[in-house]
């Protein structure tokens, strides 16, 4: 099992924005995921962005405050109107 975030009901514009944000560093791979909803497993077809480069770890751990300061506004713009599940 992998914990993650599923973005649901993306429009074509959302999807194009996500792809542009990710750039050419990721392969888009179709997968089947199972989401818990009201104690029931629901099967969902989805795409994941898989890093296609060498493993590159940051020098410092991920930090919420840094994300909010540096990247949150971009993410909110990309996903405006999408449903966040997870």
C-alpha positions as CSV (number, residue, x, y, z in Angstrom):
1,X,0.0,0.0,0.0
2,X,1.2,3.5,-0.8
3,X,-0.3,6.6,0.7
4,X,-0.8,9.4,-1.7
5,X,-3.0,12.1,-3.1
6,X,-5.5,11.5,-5.9
7,X,-6.6,14.5,-7.8
8,X,-10.1,13.8,-9.1
9,X,-12.2,15.6,-11.7
10,X,-9.3,17.3,-13.4
11,X,-10.2,19.2,-16.5
12,X,-8.1,19.0,-19.7
13,X,-6.7,22.4,-18.7
14,X,-5.7,21.1,-15.2
15,X,-4.0,18.1,-16.8
16,X,-2.1,20.2,-19.2
17,X,-1.0,22.5,-16.4
18,X,0.2,19.5,-14.3
19,X,2.2,18.2,-17.3
20,X,3.7,21.6,-18.0
21,X,4.6,21.9,-14.3
22,X,6.2,18.5,-14.2
23,X,8.1,19.1,-17.5
24,X,10.0,16.3,-19.3
25,X,11.4,14.9,-16.1
26,X,8.5,12.5,-15.5
27,X,6.9,9.6,-17.4
28,X,3.1,9.4,-17.2
29,X,2.1,5.9,-16.3
30,X,-1.5,4.5,-16.1
31,X,-2.3,2.6,-12.9
32,X,-5.2,1.2,-11.0
33,X,-5.6,2.6,-7.5
34,X,-8.0,1.8,-4.7
35,X,-9.5,4.6,-2.6
36,X,-11.2,4.2,0.7
37,X,-14.6,5.9,0.7
38,X,-17.0,5.4,3.6
39,X,-15.2,2.2,4.6
40,X,-15.5,0.8,1.1
41,X,-12.7,0.3,-1.4
42,X,-13.3,1.9,-4.7
43,X,-11.3,1.0,-7.8
44,X,-10.1,4.1,-9.8
45,X,-8.1,4.3,-13.0
46,X,-5.4,7.0,-12.7
47,X,-2.1,8.3,-14.0
48,X,1.0,8.7,-12.0
49,X,4.0,10.9,-12.7
50,X,7.1,8.7,-12.4
51,X,10.5,10.5,-12.1
52,X,12.7,9.2,-15.0
53,X,16.0,10.6,-13.8
54,X,18.6,9.3,-11.4
55,X,17.6,9.5,-7.7
56,X,18.3,13.0,-6.5
57,X,17.6,13.6,-2.9
58,X,17.4,17.0,-1.4
59,X,20.1,18.1,1.1
60,X,17.3,18.9,3.6
61,X,14.0,17.1,4.5
62,X,10.8,18.4,2.9
63,X,9.4,21.2,5.0
64,X,5.8,22.5,5.0
65,X,6.7,26.1,5.7
66,X,9.1,26.1,2.7
67,X,6.5,24.6,0.5
68,X,3.9,27.1,1.6
69,X,6.3,30.0,1.1
70,X,7.9,28.8,-2.2
71,X,5.4,26.6,-4.1
72,X,1.8,26.7,-2.7
73,X,0.6,29.5,-4.9
74,X,1.7,27.7,-8.0
75,X,0.0,24.4,-6.8
76,X,-3.2,26.3,-6.0
77,X,-3.3,27.9,-9.4
78,X,-2.7,24.5,-11.1
79,X,-5.3,22.6,-9.2
80,X,-8.0,25.3,-8.8
81,X,-11.4,23.6,-9.1
82,X,-10.1,20.0,-8.8
83,X,-11.2,17.7,-6.1
84,X,-8.5,16.5,-3.7
85,X,-8.9,12.9,-2.5
86,X,-6.6,11.1,0.0
